[in-house]
């Protein structure tokens, strides 16, 4: 979905009031890359899409970091160790 005033991809957060999932963030980023690949995009639009994409990328990266911290590895004795 695109906002008509600037043809920017709508972020998942704009589509719904719930928090963006990692998958929704990746979908948004893929849509942004397609938009940036468009030959008809203006320089101003390119900067706006890029800026929003960087914000979403930072948010998604933070979520991935949170998940990595929660992952645990089962050790030889059957216990768990934190993922490093």
Phi and psi in degrees as a GROMACS rama.xvg file:
@    title "Ramachandran Plot"
@    xaxis  label "Phi"
@    yaxis  label "Psi"
@TYPE xy
-124.138  143.74  UNK-2
-77.1209  133.177  UNK-3
-72.6509  -30.3098  UNK-4
-66.5772  -30.078  UNK-5
-134.009  1.45856  UNK-6
58.9207  36.3683  UNK-7
-90.6136  143.296  UNK-8
-61.3683  140.154  UNK-9
-79.0239  135.314  UNK-10
-73.3927  154.35  UNK-11
-56.2968  -31.8428  UNK-12
-64.5001  -34.1684  UNK-13
-73.1177  -28.5501  UNK-14
-75.1476  -34.3545  UNK-15
-138.581  157.704  UNK-16
-85.2356  -8.93856  UNK-17
-78.1239  164.991  UNK-18
-68.5439  145.228  UNK-19
-71.652  133.876  UNK-20
-84.749  167.954  UNK-21
-61.215  -42.9523  UNK-22
-62.8053  -41.7148  UNK-23
-64.1949  -37.8688  UNK-24
-63.2231  -43.5729  UNK-25
-63.8691  -38.9713  UNK-26
-63.0132  -44.1035  UNK-27
-59.7537  -44.323  UNK-28
-64.6697  -39.1292  UNK-29
-62.4911  -43.078  UNK-30
-63.1345  -38.371  UNK-31
-64.487  -41.4261  UNK-32
-63.4579  -39.3789  UNK-33
-62.4908  -41.8633  UNK-34
-64.6533  -42.283  UNK-35
-66.9746  -24.7373  UNK-36
-79.7243  -12.4548  UNK-37
-68.6496  128.066  UNK-38
-67.156  -20.3708  UNK-39
-90.9749  1.80507  UNK-40
-77.6426  136.018  UNK-41
-78.2394  164.013  UNK-42
-62.1984  -41.7831  UNK-43
-61.8484  -44.514  UNK-44
-63.6194  -40.7902  UNK-45
-58.2244  -45.1511  UNK-46
-63.8117  -41.0543  UNK-47
-65.4232  -43.7379  UNK-48
-64.4791  -43.5262  UNK-49
-61.2778  -45.7443  UNK-50
-61.1322  -46.4636  UNK-51
-64.8018  -40.6126  UNK-52
-60.8321  -39.8846  UNK-53
-65.6531  -37.0095  UNK-54
-65.5877  -43.4997  UNK-55
-66.4025  -42.0711  UNK-56
-58.6077  -42.7433  UNK-57
-63.0692  -42.5717  UNK-58
-64.3401  -45.4599  UNK-59
-64.9742  -41.0344  UNK-60
-60.8869  -40.6695  UNK-61
-63.0485  -39.9978  UNK-62
-65.7035  -40.5797  UNK-63
-63.7508  -41.2281  UNK-64
-59.8856  -41.2319  UNK-65
-61.7124  -42.7262  UNK-66
-64.3217  -43.9206  UNK-67
-59.5359  -36.6923  UNK-68
-68.2043  -26.131  UNK-69
-85.7236  -19.3804  UNK-70
-70.0641  135.439  UNK-71
-124.226  151.661  UNK-72
-106.528  133.777  UNK-73
-80.0495  124.482  UNK-74
-87.3099  178.392  UNK-75
-60.9784  -29.7315  UNK-76
-85.5385  1.43703  UNK-77
90.7963  -2.48582  UNK-78
-84.1053  -176.535  UNK-79
-121.696  146.535  UNK-80
-123.056  149.436  UNK-81
-66.3413  145.035  UNK-82
-69.7636  136.859  UNK-83
